[in-house]
Amino acid sequence: MKITLKLHANLMDRLPPGTKGHAVVLDVDDGTCVGHVLAQYDLPPQIAKLVLVNGHYIAPDARAASPLHDGDHLAVWPPIAGG
């Protein structure tokens, strides 16, 4: 199945070489969970602060058991500070 992974801010550096922009379409196995994709791109909870699937927040303790479905958009942001 295909999903879109969007990495924002400094996380974009973790996308495969040659990726244009901040998103890449991935082929993943049926039943793949959010946590598996995050681990594949070395995005532990302290780095992947905000994780959304199709605009819905996925809490850190739910990521390992949150399955992805064909066509899903997985978006990840790092901790952000500002003022």
N, CA, C and O atoms as a CHARMM CRD file, in Angstrom:
* protein
*
  332
    1    1 MET  N      0.85400  -1.17400   0.00000 PROA 1      0.00000
    2    1 MET  CA     0.00000   0.00000   0.00000 PROA 1      0.00000
    3    1 MET  C      0.89400   1.22900   0.00000 PROA 1      0.00000
    4    1 MET  O      2.06100   1.16500   0.38700 PROA 1      0.00000
    5    2 LYS  N      0.33900   2.33600  -0.43400 PROA 2      0.00000
    6    2 LYS  CA     1.10700   3.58800  -0.50900 PROA 2      0.00000
    7    2 LYS  C      0.61700   4.56200   0.55200 PROA 2      0.00000
    8    2 LYS  O     -0.58400   4.73800   0.75900 PROA 2      0.00000
    9    3 ILE  N      1.59800   5.19800   1.22700 PROA 3      0.00000
   10    3 ILE  CA     1.30900   6.28500   2.15600 PROA 3      0.00000
   11    3 ILE  C      2.21400   7.44800   1.79100 PROA 3      0.00000
   12    3 ILE  O      3.22200   7.26900   1.10700 PROA 3      0.00000
   13    4 THR  N      1.85400   8.63800   2.24700 PROA 4      0.00000
   14    4 THR  CA     2.71100   9.80500   2.07100 PROA 4      0.00000
   15    4 THR  C      3.28500  10.17200   3.42100 PROA 4      0.00000
   16    4 THR  O      2.54100  10.36100   4.38400 PROA 4      0.00000
   17    5 LEU  N      4.60100  10.27600   3.50300 PROA 5      0.00000
   18    5 LEU  CA     5.29800  10.70400   4.70400 PROA 5      0.00000
   19    5 LEU  C      5.75900  12.13800   4.49200 PROA 5      0.00000
   20    5 LEU  O      6.47800  12.43700   3.53800 PROA 5      0.00000
   21    6 LYS  N      5.33700  13.02600   5.39500 PROA 6      0.00000
   22    6 LYS  CA     5.74200  14.42600   5.33200 PROA 6      0.00000
   23    6 LYS  C      6.53800  14.74700   6.58900 PROA 6      0.00000
   24    6 LYS  O      6.03200  14.62100   7.70400 PROA 6      0.00000
   25    7 LEU  N      7.78000  15.16100   6.40200 PROA 7      0.00000
   26    7 LEU  CA     8.62700  15.55600   7.52000 PROA 7      0.00000
   27    7 LEU  C      8.85800  17.05600   7.43300 PROA 7      0.00000
   28    7 LEU  O      9.24500  17.57500   6.38600 PROA 7      0.00000
   29    8 HSD  N      8.62000  17.74000   8.52800 PROA 8      0.00000
   30    8 HSD  CA     8.69200  19.19500   8.55100 PROA 8      0.00000
   31    8 HSD  C      9.92000  19.69300   9.29800 PROA 8      0.00000
   32    8 HSD  O     10.51200  18.98600  10.11400 PROA 8      0.00000
   33    9 ALA  N     10.28500  20.94100   8.99000 PROA 9      0.00000
   34    9 ALA  CA    11.41300  21.64900   9.61900 PROA 9      0.00000
   35    9 ALA  C     12.69500  20.82400   9.42400 PROA 9      0.00000
   36    9 ALA  O     12.94400  20.31000   8.33300 PROA 9      0.00000
   37   10 ASN  N     13.50300  20.70000  10.48200 PROA 10     0.00000
   38   10 ASN  CA    14.79900  20.02700  10.33300 PROA 10     0.00000
   39   10 ASN  C     14.68400  18.52100  10.14700 PROA 10     0.00000
   40   10 ASN  O     15.69500  17.86800   9.89200 PROA 10     0.00000
   41   11 LEU  N     13.50100  17.94900  10.26400 PROA 11     0.00000
   42   11 LEU  CA    13.32200  16.51300  10.04000 PROA 11     0.00000
   43   11 LEU  C     13.40600  16.15800   8.56200 PROA 11     0.00000
   44   11 LEU  O     13.59400  14.99200   8.21700 PROA 11     0.00000
   45   12 MET  N     13.27000  17.13800   7.69500 PROA 12     0.00000
   46   12 MET  CA    13.34400  16.88400   6.24900 PROA 12     0.00000
   47   12 MET  C     14.65400  16.21300   5.86400 PROA 12     0.00000
   48   12 MET  O     14.71900  15.49600   4.86600 PROA 12     0.00000
   49   13 ASP  N     15.70700  16.44600   6.66200 PROA 13     0.00000
   50   13 ASP  CA    17.01500  15.84700   6.37400 PROA 13     0.00000
   51   13 ASP  C     16.98500  14.32300   6.45200 PROA 13     0.00000
   52   13 ASP  O     17.89600  13.66500   5.94900 PROA 13     0.00000
   53   14 ARG  N     15.96200  13.75700   7.06900 PROA 14     0.00000
   54   14 ARG  CA    15.86800  12.30600   7.24000 PROA 14     0.00000
   55   14 ARG  C     15.17200  11.62300   6.05900 PROA 14     0.00000
   56   14 ARG  O     15.10400  10.39500   6.00900 PROA 14     0.00000
   57   15 LEU  N     14.66500  12.39500   5.12500 PROA 15     0.00000
   58   15 LEU  CA    14.03700  11.80900   3.93400 PROA 15     0.00000
   59   15 LEU  C     15.11200  11.20000   3.03600 PROA 15     0.00000
   60   15 LEU  O     16.27700  11.58900   3.12900 PROA 15     0.00000
   61   16 PRO  N     14.75100  10.26300   2.17800 PROA 16     0.00000
   62   16 PRO  CA    15.73800   9.64300   1.28500 PROA 16     0.00000
   63   16 PRO  C     16.44800  10.68700   0.42000 PROA 16     0.00000
   64   16 PRO  O     15.84300  11.68400   0.02600 PROA 16     0.00000
   65   17 PRO  N     17.72200  10.45800   0.12800 PROA 17     0.00000
   66   17 PRO  CA    18.45900  11.37500  -0.74000 PROA 17     0.00000
   67   17 PRO  C     17.72900  11.57100  -2.06000 PROA 17     0.00000
   68   17 PRO  O     17.17400  10.63200  -2.63100 PROA 17     0.00000
   69   18 GLY  N     17.74300  12.79600  -2.52300 PROA 18     0.00000
   70   18 GLY  CA    17.10600  13.12000  -3.79500 PROA 18     0.00000
   71   18 GLY  C     15.63700  13.48000  -3.67800 PROA 18     0.00000
   72   18 GLY  O     15.00600  13.83400  -4.67400 PROA 18     0.00000
   73   19 THR  N     15.07700  13.39400  -2.46500 PROA 19     0.00000
   74   19 THR  CA    13.67700  13.76400  -2.27400 PROA 19     0.00000
   75   19 THR  C     13.51900  15.25400  -2.47300 PROA 19     0.00000
   76   19 THR  O     14.27600  16.04400  -1.90900 PROA 19     0.00000
   77   20 LYS  N     12.55200  15.63800  -3.26000 PROA 20     0.00000
   78   20 LYS  CA    12.28100  17.05800  -3.47700 PROA 20     0.00000
   79   20 LYS  C     11.13600  17.46000  -2.55500 PROA 20     0.00000
   80   20 LYS  O     10.10600  16.78800  -2.51000 PROA 20     0.00000
   81   21 GLY  N     11.31500  18.54600  -1.82600 PROA 21     0.00000
   82   21 GLY  CA    10.29500  19.00600  -0.90200 PROA 21     0.00000
   83   21 GLY  C     10.36400  18.26200   0.41400 PROA 21     0.00000
   84   21 GLY  O     11.40500  17.72400   0.79000 PROA 21     0.00000
   85   22 HSD  N      9.23200  18.24000   1.11200 PROA 22     0.00000
   86   22 HSD  CA     9.22100  17.64300   2.45100 PROA 22     0.00000
   87   22 HSD  C      8.38700  16.36700   2.52600 PROA 22     0.00000
   88   22 HSD  O      8.07100  15.89800   3.61900 PROA 22     0.00000
   89   23 ALA  N      8.03000  15.80500   1.37500 PROA 23     0.00000
   90   23 ALA  CA     7.16900  14.62200   1.37400 PROA 23     0.00000
   91   23 ALA  C      7.70000  13.56700   0.41500 PROA 23     0.00000
   92   23 ALA  O      8.34500  13.86600  -0.59100 PROA 23     0.00000
   93   24 VAL  N      7.40200  12.32000   0.76900 PROA 24     0.00000
   94   24 VAL  CA     7.76600  11.19300  -0.07900 PROA 24     0.00000
   95   24 VAL  C      6.64400  10.16300   0.00800 PROA 24     0.00000
   96   24 VAL  O      6.06300   9.94200   1.07000 PROA 24     0.00000
   97   25 VAL  N      6.35500   9.53900  -1.13300 PROA 25     0.00000
   98   25 VAL  CA     5.37100   8.46200  -1.15600 PROA 25     0.00000
   99   25 VAL  C      6.12800   7.16100  -0.90400 PROA 25     0.00000
  100   25 VAL  O      7.12400   6.86500  -1.56500 PROA 25     0.00000
  101   26 LEU  N      5.63400   6.39000   0.06400 PROA 26     0.00000
  102   26 LEU  CA     6.28200   5.14400   0.44800 PROA 26     0.00000
  103   26 LEU  C      5.37100   3.96400   0.14800 PROA 26     0.00000
  104   26 LEU  O      4.14900   4.06000   0.26400 PROA 26     0.00000
  105   27 ASP  N      5.97900   2.85700  -0.23800 PROA 27     0.00000
  106   27 ASP  CA     5.27200   1.57400  -0.32200 PROA 27     0.00000
  107   27 ASP  C      5.54800   0.85700   0.98700 PROA 27     0.00000
  108   27 ASP  O      6.70000   0.56700   1.30700 PROA 27     0.00000
  109   28 VAL  N      4.50600   0.57200   1.73800 PROA 28     0.00000
  110   28 VAL  CA     4.64200  -0.14700   3.00100 PROA 28     0.00000
  111   28 VAL  C      3.72100  -1.35500   2.98800 PROA 28     0.00000
  112   28 VAL  O      2.75800  -1.40600   2.22300 PROA 28     0.00000
  113   29 ASP  N      4.02100  -2.32100   3.83700 PROA 29     0.00000
  114   29 ASP  CA     3.19600  -3.52400   3.93800 PROA 29     0.00000
  115   29 ASP  C      1.86000  -3.20700   4.58200 PROA 29     0.00000
  116   29 ASP  O      1.75800  -2.30300   5.41200 PROA 29     0.00000
  117   30 ASP  N      0.83400  -3.95500   4.19600 PROA 30     0.00000
  118   30 ASP  CA    -0.46100  -3.85000   4.87400 PROA 30     0.00000
  119   30 ASP  C     -0.24500  -4.11500   6.36000 PROA 30     0.00000
  120   30 ASP  O      0.51700  -5.00700   6.73200 PROA 30     0.00000
  121   31 GLY  N     -0.90800  -3.34900   7.19600 PROA 31     0.00000
  122   31 GLY  CA    -0.78600  -3.51800   8.64100 PROA 31     0.00000
  123   31 GLY  C      0.36700  -2.76700   9.26500 PROA 31     0.00000
  124   31 GLY  O      0.56200  -2.84300  10.47800 PROA 31     0.00000
  125   32 THR  N      1.14200  -2.03700   8.46600 PROA 32     0.00000
  126   32 THR  CA     2.24400  -1.24500   9.02100 PROA 32     0.00000
  127   32 THR  C      1.67700  -0.18100   9.94600 PROA 32     0.00000
  128   32 THR  O      0.68900   0.47900   9.62100 PROA 32     0.00000
  129   33 CYS  N      2.30800  -0.02100  11.10000 PROA 33     0.00000
  130   33 CYS  CA     1.86000   0.96900  12.07500 PROA 33     0.00000
  131   33 CYS  C      2.72800   2.22100  12.00600 PROA 33     0.00000
  132   33 CYS  O      3.84600   2.19800  11.49300 PROA 33     0.00000
  133   34 VAL  N      2.18800   3.30000  12.53100 PROA 34     0.00000
  134   34 VAL  CA     2.89200   4.58700  12.56800 PROA 34     0.00000
  135   34 VAL  C      4.27600   4.41400  13.18000 PROA 34     0.00000
  136   34 VAL  O      5.26400   4.90300  12.63300 PROA 34     0.00000
  137   35 GLY  N      4.35100   3.72700  14.30300 PROA 35     0.00000
  138   35 GLY  CA     5.62300   3.55300  15.00300 PROA 35     0.00000
  139   35 GLY  C      6.68300   2.88700  14.15100 PROA 35     0.00000
  140   35 GLY  O      7.86400   3.21500  14.27000 PROA 35     0.00000
  141   36 HSD  N      6.28600   1.95700  13.29100 PROA 36     0.00000
  142   36 HSD  CA     7.24400   1.27900  12.42400 PROA 36     0.00000
  143   36 HSD  C      7.86600   2.26600  11.43300 PROA 36     0.00000
  144   36 HSD  O      9.07900   2.25600  11.22300 PROA 36     0.00000
  145   37 VAL  N      7.04400   3.10800  10.83100 PROA 37     0.00000
  146   37 VAL  CA     7.55900   4.08900   9.87200 PROA 37     0.00000
  147   37 VAL  C      8.46900   5.08600  10.59300 PROA 37     0.00000
  148   37 VAL  O      9.52800   5.44300  10.07700 PROA 37     0.00000
  149   38 LEU  N      8.06300   5.53400  11.77400 PROA 38     0.00000
  150   38 LEU  CA     8.89500   6.47700  12.52900 PROA 38     0.00000
  151   38 LEU  C     10.24400   5.85200  12.87300 PROA 38     0.00000
  152   38 LEU  O     11.27500   6.51600  12.76400 PROA 38     0.00000
  153   39 ALA  N     10.25200   4.59700  13.28300 PROA 39     0.00000
  154   39 ALA  CA    11.50300   3.91500  13.61200 PROA 39     0.00000
  155   39 ALA  C     12.38100   3.76300  12.37400 PROA 39     0.00000
  156   39 ALA  O     13.60100   3.90300  12.44800 PROA 39     0.00000
  157   40 GLN  N     11.75700   3.47700  11.24800 PROA 40     0.00000
  158   40 GLN  CA    12.49800   3.30700   9.99500 PROA 40     0.00000
  159   40 GLN  C     13.25500   4.57800   9.62800 PROA 40     0.00000
  160   40 GLN  O     14.32300   4.51100   9.02000 PROA 40     0.00000
  161   41 TYR  N     12.70900   5.73000   9.99200 PROA 41     0.00000
  162   41 TYR  CA    13.34900   7.00700   9.67700 PROA 41     0.00000
  163   41 TYR  C     14.02500   7.62500  10.89600 PROA 41     0.00000
  164   41 TYR  O     14.31500   8.82100  10.91600 PROA 41     0.00000
  165   42 ASP  N     14.27600   6.79300  11.92400 PROA 42     0.00000
  166   42 ASP  CA    14.97700   7.20500  13.14300 PROA 42     0.00000
  167   42 ASP  C     14.33700   8.45200  13.75600 PROA 42     0.00000
  168   42 ASP  O     14.99600   9.46900  13.97200 PROA 42     0.00000
  169   43 LEU  N     13.02900   8.34500  14.03100 PROA 43     0.00000
  170   43 LEU  CA    12.25000   9.44800  14.58800 PROA 43     0.00000
  171   43 LEU  C     11.63800   9.03700  15.92900 PROA 43     0.00000
  172   43 LEU  O     10.44000   8.76700  16.00500 PROA 43     0.00000
  173   44 PRO  N     12.46900   8.98800  17.00600 PROA 44     0.00000
  174   44 PRO  CA    11.93800   8.63600  18.32300 PROA 44     0.00000
  175   44 PRO  C     11.02600   9.74500  18.85700 PROA 44     0.00000
  176   44 PRO  O     11.03300  10.85700  18.33000 PROA 44     0.00000
  177   45 PRO  N     10.23400   9.44600  19.91000 PROA 45     0.00000
  178   45 PRO  CA     9.26200  10.42600  20.42300 PROA 45     0.00000
  179   45 PRO  C      9.84100  11.79400  20.78400 PROA 45     0.00000
  180   45 PRO  O      9.16500  12.80700  20.60600 PROA 45     0.00000
  181   46 GLN  N     11.06000  11.84600  21.28000 PROA 46     0.00000
  182   46 GLN  CA    11.62300  13.14200  21.64000 PROA 46     0.00000
  183   46 GLN  C     11.94200  14.00500  20.42000 PROA 46     0.00000
  184   46 GLN  O     12.08900  15.22200  20.53600 PROA 46     0.00000
  185   47 ILE  N     12.05000  13.37300  19.25400 PROA 47     0.00000
  186   47 ILE  CA    12.28600  14.11400  18.00400 PROA 47     0.00000
  187   47 ILE  C     10.97700  14.30100  17.24500 PROA 47     0.00000
  188   47 ILE  O     10.73000  15.37300  16.69400 PROA 47     0.00000
  189   48 ALA  N     10.14300  13.27400  17.21200 PROA 48     0.00000
  190   48 ALA  CA     8.84800  13.33100  16.52200 PROA 48     0.00000
  191   48 ALA  C      7.79900  13.79400  17.52500 PROA 48     0.00000
  192   48 ALA  O      7.02800  12.99000  18.05000 PROA 48     0.00000
  193   49 LYS  N      7.77900  15.06900  17.77800 PROA 49     0.00000
  194   49 LYS  CA     6.92700  15.61500  18.83500 PROA 49     0.00000
  195   49 LYS  C      5.45700  15.62700  18.44900 PROA 49     0.00000
  196   49 LYS  O      4.60300  15.24300  19.24700 PROA 49     0.00000
  197   50 LEU  N      5.15900  16.05800  17.24400 PROA 50     0.00000
  198   50 LEU  CA     3.77600  16.13500  16.77500 PROA 50     0.00000
  199   50 LEU  C      3.63300  15.19500  15.58500 PROA 50     0.00000
  200   50 LEU  O      4.30400  15.36600  14.56700 PROA 50     0.00000
  201   51 VAL  N      2.75400  14.20000  15.71800 PROA 51     0.00000
  202   51 VAL  CA     2.52900  13.21700  14.66200 PROA 51     0.00000
  203   51 VAL  C      1.04000  13.20100  14.34000 PROA 51     0.00000
  204   51 VAL  O      0.19700  13.01600  15.21800 PROA 51     0.00000
  205   52 LEU  N      0.74100  13.40000  13.06700 PROA 52     0.00000
  206   52 LEU  CA    -0.65100  13.39700  12.59800 PROA 52     0.00000
  207   52 LEU  C     -0.81000  12.38200  11.47200 PROA 52     0.00000
  208   52 LEU  O      0.06000  12.25000  10.61100 PROA 52     0.00000
  209   53 VAL  N     -1.92900  11.67000  11.49200 PROA 53     0.00000
  210   53 VAL  CA    -2.31300  10.82500  10.36500 PROA 53     0.00000
  211   53 VAL  C     -3.61400  11.39100   9.83700 PROA 53     0.00000
  212   53 VAL  O     -4.63300  11.40000  10.52800 PROA 53     0.00000
  213   54 ASN  N     -3.56700  11.86300   8.60300 PROA 54     0.00000
  214   54 ASN  CA    -4.72800  12.49400   7.96500 PROA 54     0.00000
  215   54 ASN  C     -5.29800  13.61000   8.83900 PROA 54     0.00000
  216   54 ASN  O     -6.51300  13.79200   8.91400 PROA 54     0.00000
  217   55 GLY  N     -4.40900  14.35100   9.49800 PROA 55     0.00000
  218   55 GLY  CA    -4.81800  15.48900  10.31100 PROA 55     0.00000
  219   55 GLY  C     -5.21900  15.15100  11.73200 PROA 55     0.00000
  220   55 GLY  O     -5.60000  16.04700  12.48500 PROA 55     0.00000
  221   56 HSD  N     -5.14700  13.87500  12.12900 PROA 56     0.00000
  222   56 HSD  CA    -5.53000  13.45600  13.47800 PROA 56     0.00000
  223   56 HSD  C     -4.28700  13.13800  14.29000 PROA 56     0.00000
  224   56 HSD  O     -3.42100  12.38100  13.85000 PROA 56     0.00000
  225   57 TYR  N     -4.20600  13.72700  15.49000 PROA 57     0.00000
  226   57 TYR  CA    -3.06500  13.54900  16.37300 PROA 57     0.00000
  227   57 TYR  C     -2.94200  12.09900  16.82400 PROA 57     0.00000
  228   57 TYR  O     -3.92800  11.45500  17.18000 PROA 57     0.00000
  229   58 ILE  N     -1.70200  11.60000  16.80100 PROA 58     0.00000
  230   58 ILE  CA    -1.40100  10.26100  17.30500 PROA 58     0.00000
  231   58 ILE  C     -0.44200  10.43900  18.48300 PROA 58     0.00000
  232   58 ILE  O      0.70000  10.86000  18.30300 PROA 58     0.00000
  233   59 ALA  N     -0.91000  10.12000  19.67600 PROA 59     0.00000
  234   59 ALA  CA    -0.10400  10.26300  20.89500 PROA 59     0.00000
  235   59 ALA  C      1.07200   9.28200  20.86200 PROA 59     0.00000
  236   59 ALA  O      0.97900   8.21700  20.25200 PROA 59     0.00000
  237   60 PRO  N      2.17800   9.64400  21.52000 PROA 60     0.00000
  238   60 PRO  CA     3.35300   8.76100  21.51500 PROA 60     0.00000
  239   60 PRO  C      3.05800   7.32800  21.95000 PROA 60     0.00000
  240   60 PRO  O      3.60200   6.38500  21.37500 PROA 60     0.00000
  241   61 ASP  N      2.20900   7.15200  22.95200 PROA 61     0.00000
  242   61 ASP  CA     1.94000   5.79900  23.43700 PROA 61     0.00000
  243   61 ASP  C      1.00200   5.00700  22.51700 PROA 61     0.00000
  244   61 ASP  O      0.81000   3.80900  22.72600 PROA 61     0.00000
  245   62 ALA  N      0.42800   5.64500  21.52100 PROA 62     0.00000
  246   62 ALA  CA    -0.47800   4.96300  20.59100 PROA 62     0.00000
  247   62 ALA  C      0.17500   4.68500  19.23800 PROA 62     0.00000
  248   62 ALA  O     -0.41700   3.99500  18.40800 PROA 62     0.00000
  249   63 ARG  N      1.35200   5.19400  19.00100 PROA 63     0.00000
  250   63 ARG  CA     1.96500   5.10200  17.67300 PROA 63     0.00000
  251   63 ARG  C      2.31700   3.68000  17.27400 PROA 63     0.00000
  252   63 ARG  O      2.19300   3.32000  16.10400 PROA 63     0.00000
  253   64 ALA  N      2.75200   2.87000  18.21800 PROA 64     0.00000
  254   64 ALA  CA     3.15100   1.49500  17.89800 PROA 64     0.00000
  255   64 ALA  C      1.96800   0.65000  17.45000 PROA 64     0.00000
  256   64 ALA  O      2.14400  -0.32700  16.72300 PROA 64     0.00000
  257   65 ALA  N      0.76200   1.01800  17.87900 PROA 65     0.00000
  258   65 ALA  CA    -0.41900   0.21000  17.57300 PROA 65     0.00000
  259   65 ALA  C     -1.39300   0.89500  16.61700 PROA 65     0.00000
  260   65 ALA  O     -2.50600   0.40900  16.41800 PROA 65     0.00000
  261   66 SER  N     -0.98700   2.02000  16.02300 PROA 66     0.00000
  262   66 SER  CA    -1.87000   2.76000  15.11100 PROA 66     0.00000
  263   66 SER  C     -1.57400   2.35400  13.67200 PROA 66     0.00000
  264   66 SER  O     -0.57100   2.78300  13.10100 PROA 66     0.00000
  265   67 PRO  N     -2.43900   1.52900  13.08100 PROA 67     0.00000
  266   67 PRO  CA    -2.17000   1.06500  11.72300 PROA 67     0.00000
  267   67 PRO  C     -2.39500   2.16300  10.68400 PROA 67     0.00000
  268   67 PRO  O     -3.24400   3.04000  10.84300 PROA 67     0.00000
  269   68 LEU  N     -1.61700   2.08300   9.63700 PROA 68     0.00000
  270   68 LEU  CA    -1.78400   2.97400   8.49500 PROA 68     0.00000
  271   68 LEU  C     -2.58300   2.24000   7.42600 PROA 68     0.00000
  272   68 LEU  O     -2.59900   1.01000   7.36800 PROA 68     0.00000
  273   69 HSD  N     -3.24600   3.02500   6.58200 PROA 69     0.00000
  274   69 HSD  CA    -4.06900   2.46800   5.51300 PROA 69     0.00000
  275   69 HSD  C     -3.65600   3.09600   4.18800 PROA 69     0.00000
  276   69 HSD  O     -3.07900   4.18200   4.15700 PROA 69     0.00000
  277   70 ASP  N     -3.95000   2.41700   3.12200 PROA 70     0.00000
  278   70 ASP  CA    -3.60000   2.90500   1.79900 PROA 70     0.00000
  279   70 ASP  C     -4.09600   4.33900   1.60700 PROA 70     0.00000
  280   70 ASP  O     -5.26500   4.64000   1.84700 PROA 70     0.00000
  281   71 GLY  N     -3.19700   5.21200   1.17600 PROA 71     0.00000
  282   71 GLY  CA    -3.54900   6.59600   0.90700 PROA 71     0.00000
  283   71 GLY  C     -3.38600   7.53500   2.09300 PROA 71     0.00000
  284   71 GLY  O     -3.59700   8.74000   1.95400 PROA 71     0.00000
  285   72 ASP  N     -3.00900   7.00400   3.26900 PROA 72     0.00000
  286   72 ASP  CA    -2.84300   7.85900   4.44500 PROA 72     0.00000
  287   72 ASP  C     -1.69600   8.84600   4.27100 PROA 72     0.00000
  288   72 ASP  O     -0.74000   8.60300   3.53400 PROA 72     0.00000
  289   73 HSD  N     -1.82400   9.97200   4.97800 PROA 73     0.00000
  290   73 HSD  CA    -0.77000  10.98900   5.03500 PROA 73     0.00000
  291   73 HSD  C     -0.27200  11.04200   6.46700 PROA 73     0.00000
  292   73 HSD  O     -1.02400  11.37100   7.38400 PROA 73     0.00000
  293   74 LEU  N      1.00200  10.71600   6.65600 PROA 74     0.00000
  294   74 LEU  CA     1.65400  10.73600   7.95800 PROA 74     0.00000
  295   74 LEU  C      2.55400  11.96900   7.99800 PROA 74     0.00000
  296   74 LEU  O      3.51600  12.06800   7.23600 PROA 74     0.00000
  297   75 ALA  N      2.23900  12.89800   8.88400 PROA 75     0.00000
  298   75 ALA  CA     2.99800  14.14800   8.98400 PROA 75     0.00000
  299   75 ALA  C      3.65500  14.22700  10.34600 PROA 75     0.00000
  300   75 ALA  O      3.04100  13.91000  11.36400 PROA 75     0.00000
  301   76 VAL  N      4.92700  14.65900  10.35600 PROA 76     0.00000
  302   76 VAL  CA     5.70600  14.67900  11.59300 PROA 76     0.00000
  303   76 VAL  C      6.42300  16.01800  11.73000 PROA 76     0.00000
  304   76 VAL  O      7.04100  16.50600  10.78400 PROA 76     0.00000
  305   77 TRP  N      6.33000  16.60700  12.93400 PROA 77     0.00000
  306   77 TRP  CA     7.02000  17.84700  13.26600 PROA 77     0.00000
  307   77 TRP  C      7.92900  17.62900  14.46700 PROA 77     0.00000
  308   77 TRP  O      7.60200  16.84100  15.35500 PROA 77     0.00000
  309   78 PRO  N      9.07100  18.31900  14.50600 PROA 78     0.00000
  310   78 PRO  CA     9.93200  18.25600  15.67700 PROA 78     0.00000
  311   78 PRO  C      9.40300  19.20000  16.76500 PROA 78     0.00000
  312   78 PRO  O      8.45600  19.94900  16.52800 PROA 78     0.00000
  313   79 PRO  N     10.01200  19.16500  17.95700 PROA 79     0.00000
  314   79 PRO  CA     9.64500  20.17700  18.96300 PROA 79     0.00000
  315   79 PRO  C      9.91200  21.56000  18.37400 PROA 79     0.00000
  316   79 PRO  O     10.90700  21.76600  17.67800 PROA 79     0.00000
  317   80 ILE  N      9.03400  22.48400  18.65300 PROA 80     0.00000
  318   80 ILE  CA     9.17300  23.83400  18.11700 PROA 80     0.00000
  319   80 ILE  C      9.14100  24.83400  19.25500 PROA 80     0.00000
  320   80 ILE  O      8.27700  24.77500  20.13100 PROA 80     0.00000
  321   81 ALA  N     10.08600  25.74400  19.23000 PROA 81     0.00000
  322   81 ALA  CA    10.11600  26.81900  20.22000 PROA 81     0.00000
  323   81 ALA  C     10.07800  28.13100  19.47600 PROA 81     0.00000
  324   81 ALA  O     10.51900  28.21700  18.33000 PROA 81     0.00000
  325   82 GLY  N      9.57000  29.11800  20.09900 PROA 82     0.00000
  326   82 GLY  CA     9.51300  30.41900  19.45900 PROA 82     0.00000
  327   82 GLY  C      8.84800  31.42200  20.36000 PROA 82     0.00000
  328   82 GLY  O      8.52700  31.14100  21.51500 PROA 82     0.00000
  329   83 GLY  N      8.65500  32.54700  19.83200 PROA 83     0.00000
  330   83 GLY  CA     8.04200  33.54400  20.67100 PROA 83     0.00000
  331   83 GLY  C      7.80400  34.76100  19.95100 PROA 83     0.00000
  332   83 GLY  O      7.28400  35.72200  20.51700 PROA 83     0.00000
